[in-house]
Amino acid sequence: MAEIESGKELLANRGQRVYRVGECMESTTAVWRDVASYCGCGTMVPSVKAAVTDASEGEWVLLRPGCDGFDRFPDRVELGDYFEAIVRQLER
């Protein structure tokens, strides 16, 4: 829960919307509901697609793993590679 709390200030200052996945969906909603709108997309692929679709020109999309990312991947490198592969698929 401390990891989720630590992102709240940054989200309040810079973020607009959170695309949640995995087992942290409920806890992030409880902590962040007052600083950003949110969408529960279930898994990473639809979350990334929704974030890219919803972003306006000039806005940035931060891909940040939460609990789900650390459960499914042995390390941050493989998780980063997975995020990159999703984005590259969208570029086609």
Secondary structure as UniProt FT lines:
FT   HELIX           2..6
FT   HELIX           8..14
FT   STRAND          17..21
FT   HELIX           22..24
FT   HELIX           25..32
FT   TURN            33..35
FT   STRAND          37..42
FT   HELIX           44..54
FT   TURN            57..58
FT   HELIX           67..72
FT   HELIX           76..91
//
